[in-house]
Amino acid sequence: MQITISGHHVELTDSIKDYVNNKLSRLDKHHGQITNTNVTLSVEKMRQKAEANIHVSGRDFFANCESEDLYAAIDGLTDKLDRQLLKHKEKISSHR
């Protein structure tokens, strides 16, 4: 899985990049067909925002989350993506 991380008005430190990579690698374990992921971290006023676009074999998933803490926004983002991917996986397996 290829992960691209970009930041708007926020400095991307190594710890933030490692945190995002660790969280998103968990998603790859649930659904092994993730080809690439684009993550955008930004700060708007006092709100930390995390957005992600995931491409999975012919389908795209998008999620975003806002919080006062960037790490909490990343946690919320991965939870939303995890739910979307599990729902998609269940839908595929029920059609077989």
N, C-alpha and C positions, 0 to 999 in steps of 0.2 A: 504494500500500500504506500503510495506516494502522498506525503503531507506537505502542503505549502502553507506557511504561516506568514501573515502580513499584519502590520500594525498601523493604525491611524491615530496620531497624537499620543502614542504610547511607545515607550522604549521596550523593545523585545529583549529581555535578558535571557541568559541561558537557562535559568531556573524556570521561567515561564514557558520556554520552548520545550524543555524536558517534561514539564507538567502536562502540556497539551499532547505531546507524543505518547506519554504513558496512558493518558485517559482515552485517546483515540485508538490505541493498540488494543484496548479492551473490546472495542466495537468490532475490530477485525476478527477477534476470536469467536464472536457470536455469528458473524456473517462473513465468511472468508472470501467473498467475491467483490470486495471493495477495491476499486482500481485507483482512484485518486480522491483527495480531500483538500479543499481550500478553506482555511480558517482565517477570519479577519477579527482582530481585537482592536477595539477603539474606546476612546473616552469622550463622552459628550457631557459637558458641564461636570457634574459630580457623579455621573452614572458610568459604570464600566459595562461595556457591551461586547459580547462574543457572538459571532455568526459563523456558520459552517455550511458548506455545500459539499455533499458526498455523491460520487457517481458509483453506482452499483450496476454492473452488467445490464445496460439498457434503461436504467431508471435513475433519476436524480432525487436526492432528499435535501431539504433545507431546514435549518433550525436557527433560532437566535434566542439569546437570553440576556437580560440586563440585571445588574446587581450593584450594590455599593462596593463590593470586593470583586476583583478580577478573577480570582480563583473560584469564588462561588458562582460567577457567571459561566466559567468553563465547566464546572460540575453540572450546572443546570442544562447547559448545552449538550453535554454528552448523555445525560439522562433522557432528554427529548429525542436525540438521535437514536439511542438504544431502543426506546419504545417504538419509534417509526420502523426501524430495521426488523425488530421482532414481529411486528404486525405484518410487515411485508413477507417475511419468511413463513409465517403461519398461513398467509393467504396463498402463497405459492404451493406449500405442502398440502393444503386442503383441496387444491385443484387437481392434484395428481391422482 
